Amino acid sequence: MSIKQNPDKEYADKVRKKLKENGGYCPCLLEKIPDTKCMCKEFRESEEGICHCGLYIKEKD
């Protein structure tokens, strides 16, 4: 399994800026709890796919 950053650098930079402004919590989720801290629990536990904010992509090798 591999985790990659979104290849769209401009988009990734915007999301990272929002993460910084939001204290490291996913800007796409309303609650600020440990489970929504980037990388969110839902993404960490998924087998593959894209995280809520689109910053990370998880692929099976």
Backbone as CSV, one residue per row, in Angstrom:
resi,resn,N_x,N_y,N_z,CA_x,CA_y,CA_z,C_x,C_y,C_z
1,MET,0.840,-1.167,0.000,0.000,0.000,0.000,0.891,1.238,0.000
2,SER,0.484,2.234,-0.758,1.245,3.477,-0.770,0.303,4.661,-0.616
3,ILE,0.830,5.705,0.006,0.082,6.946,0.175,0.855,8.031,-0.551
4,LYS,0.154,8.718,-1.440,0.775,9.777,-2.230,0.008,11.071,-2.027
5,GLN,0.717,12.162,-2.204,0.073,13.468,-2.150,-0.572,13.743,-3.495
6,ASN,-1.642,14.493,-3.493,-2.309,14.878,-4.724,-1.276,15.509,-5.669
7,PRO,-1.213,15.028,-6.920,-0.213,15.556,-7.851,-0.459,16.993,-8.297
8,ASP,-1.648,17.522,-8.056,-1.956,18.914,-8.390,-1.354,19.803,-7.305
9,LYS,-0.150,20.303,-7.550,0.601,21.056,-6.551,-0.157,22.295,-6.063
10,GLU,-0.798,23.003,-6.960,-1.537,24.211,-6.572,-2.673,23.858,-5.604
11,TYR,-3.418,22.791,-5.906,-4.508,22.354,-5.036,-3.957,21.894,-3.684
12,ALA,-2.894,21.090,-3.715,-2.289,20.576,-2.483,-1.810,21.729,-1.599
13,ASP,-1.234,22.753,-2.197,-0.773,23.920,-1.427,-1.940,24.629,-0.749
14,LYS,-3.069,24.744,-1.450,-4.255,25.385,-0.874,-4.776,24.584,0.320
15,VAL,-4.811,23.259,0.175,-5.309,22.417,1.260,-4.365,22.498,2.454
16,ARG,-3.053,22.446,2.211,-2.090,22.549,3.319,-2.223,23.887,4.043
17,LYS,-2.492,24.950,3.312,-2.700,26.265,3.934,-3.931,26.228,4.841
18,LYS,-5.018,25.636,4.351,-6.241,25.522,5.162,-6.005,24.639,6.383
19,LEU,-5.237,23.561,6.233,-4.909,22.705,7.373,-4.169,23.502,8.446
20,LYS,-3.232,24.307,8.013,-2.454,25.124,8.957,-3.365,26.122,9.675
21,GLU,-4.270,26.753,8.928,-5.205,27.717,9.514,-6.179,27.034,10.480
22,ASN,-6.430,25.755,10.253,-7.413,25.004,11.036,-6.759,24.158,12.132
23,GLY,-5.518,24.429,12.440,-4.841,23.707,13.520,-4.519,22.257,13.198
24,GLY,-4.451,21.911,11.908,-4.128,20.548,11.510,-5.340,19.656,11.342
25,TYR,-6.529,20.200,11.578,-7.747,19.417,11.411,-8.232,19.527,9.968
26,CYS,-8.826,18.443,9.488,-9.331,18.407,8.116,-10.272,19.585,7.878
27,PRO,-10.014,20.387,6.853,-10.883,21.535,6.588,-12.245,21.134,6.028
28,CYS,-12.413,19.864,5.674,-13.672,19.398,5.092,-14.616,18.780,6.121
29,LEU,-14.141,18.599,7.337,-14.959,17.999,8.383,-15.273,19.043,9.445
30,LEU,-16.474,18.993,9.987,-16.923,20.029,10.909,-16.345,19.906,12.312
31,GLU,-16.218,18.692,12.815,-15.756,18.495,14.181,-14.231,18.569,14.276
32,LYS,-13.753,19.192,15.323,-12.315,19.226,15.608,-12.058,18.264,16.762
33,ILE,-11.884,16.999,16.403,-11.622,15.936,17.371,-10.410,15.151,16.876
34,PRO,-9.772,14.364,17.725,-8.583,13.617,17.288,-8.795,12.807,16.005
35,ASP,-9.998,12.290,15.792,-10.266,11.490,14.597,-10.274,12.300,13.310
36,THR,-10.384,13.641,13.412,-10.413,14.474,12.204,-9.099,15.224,11.995
37,LYS,-8.106,14.919,12.809,-6.770,15.511,12.619,-6.155,14.864,11.375
38,CYS,-5.565,15.655,10.510,-4.994,15.148,9.266,-3.781,14.254,9.561
39,MET,-3.693,13.155,8.997,-4.564,12.319,8.207,-5.660,11.775,9.107
40,CYS,-6.890,11.981,8.680,-8.030,11.603,9.518,-8.120,10.094,9.703
41,LYS,-8.791,9.718,10.759,-8.928,8.308,11.110,-9.587,7.521,9.974
42,GLU,-10.610,8.084,9.376,-11.307,7.379,8.293,-10.350,7.048,7.149
43,PHE,-9.493,7.984,6.775,-8.532,7.738,5.693,-7.476,6.725,6.126
44,ARG,-6.970,6.852,7.340,-5.950,5.914,7.833,-6.464,4.488,7.826
45,GLU,-7.747,4.312,8.137,-8.320,2.974,8.230,-8.834,2.441,6.891
46,SER,-8.908,3.281,5.878,-9.397,2.824,4.574,-8.310,2.016,3.861
47,GLU,-8.745,1.147,2.979,-7.797,0.317,2.233,-7.255,1.042,1.024
48,GLU,-8.070,1.896,0.427,-7.627,2.705,-0.701,-8.622,3.822,-0.919
49,GLY,-8.209,4.829,-1.687,-9.097,5.942,-1.991,-8.450,7.284,-1.700
50,ILE,-9.271,8.309,-1.715,-8.821,9.688,-1.530,-9.399,10.208,-0.217
51,CYS,-8.608,10.952,0.528,-9.096,11.517,1.787,-10.153,12.594,1.508
52,HIS,-10.857,13.024,2.553,-11.946,13.996,2.404,-11.512,15.256,1.653
53,CYS,-10.393,15.802,2.031,-9.978,17.082,1.433,-9.249,16.904,0.109
54,GLY,-8.933,15.670,-0.253,-8.287,15.405,-1.537,-6.789,15.599,-1.530
55,LEU,-6.179,15.749,-0.354,-4.739,15.959,-0.286,-3.964,14.658,-0.467
56,TYR,-4.497,13.555,0.059,-3.791,12.274,0.006,-4.573,11.229,-0.763
57,ILE,-3.834,10.355,-1.425,-4.397,9.258,-2.199,-3.721,7.971,-1.735
58,LYS,-4.540,6.996,-1.374,-4.007,5.706,-0.921,-4.310,4.667,-1.994
59,GLU,-3.251,3.942,-2.399,-3.397,2.932,-3.443,-2.809,1.615,-2.971
60,LYS,-3.438,0.524,-3.402,-2.862,-0.796,-3.157,-1.727,-0.995,-4.137
61,ASP,-0.652,-1.600,-3.675,0.502,-1.853,-4.554,0.296,-3.085,-5.397
